[in-house]
Amino acid sequence: REVDPNAPVLGPPPGKVELQGLAAVRDLSAQLAGQAERSLLLFSRALDQRVYDQKPFLDALHRLALHGHRSHVRILLVDNHRLVKYNHRLLELARRLTSRIELRRPIAQYAKHGDEYLLADHRGYLYREHADEYEGSVDFYAPLETKRLEERFQEAWEHSQPDPDLRRLYL
């Protein structure tokens, strides 16, 4: 099929895009989450509020979690301190949708990695080599690279545990 050179480009640019700055990381994380129709996997050091506690990202998670009986969000969170202390809205969403949004803490072997990544539907990824920096890359259609990161995530997920500090206590 031929591509019309005058057709408007919709969505993110094709191919790998280098990220620079908080705004790019925040906006493209929300766009990638919005692309997901079945699964979203996130390996994060601390769920940076400036990226993951923003309405567009949370709306995308909420939509995905309610999308269908097979959709799910899995989050491996290394350090929950800020999440609990600052009443992160993602935590509240996860507590309301426990069967669709799961949070776990990786064991030390996997927690030592300093990177952070977000994976959508076995297709797209956003990767930051240093979780505390707003630099990295995103590709909305890169099945091979996404699969490589998914395999790392799944291995860490299988050796992780639900975080008891993140459960809601009903008294």
C-alpha positions, 0 to 999 in steps of 0.5 A: 500500500502506498503512503500519501506524502500529504497525509497528516502524521498522527501519533508519535513519530515512527522509529526510536526517539531520543528523550531529553527532559521531564516534559518529553518523558512525562508526555511520551510515557502517557502516550505510550500508556494510552497506546496499550490495549491489553498490558502495561508493564512498568519497572520503576525505582520510585514512581516519579510523581512528575511522570506517573502521578499526572492525569494523562498517565493515570487516565490511560492506566484507568482506561486500560485496567477497565478495558477488558477482562484480559487487560492488566497493569503490572508494576515492579517498584523498588522503593515505595517510600515516596509513593506512600508518603506523598499519597501518590494517586497511582497507589489509590488507583491500584487499591481500587482496581486490585485485580487489574493493577498489581504492584510488587517489590523486586528482590535485591538481585533485580532491584539493584538495576538503575534503569526504568522502563515502560512496556506496552502490549509487546510493541512499544517501550520507553527506556531510561538507563538512569531512572533519576535522569530524564533522558532515554528513548521511546519507540512505539513499535519495536517488538524485538526490543520490547520483547527483550525488556519484557523477558527481563521484567517477567523474570523479575516479576516471577521472583518478586513479592506483593508489597505489604506496605502498599495494601489497604488496611480496613479497620 
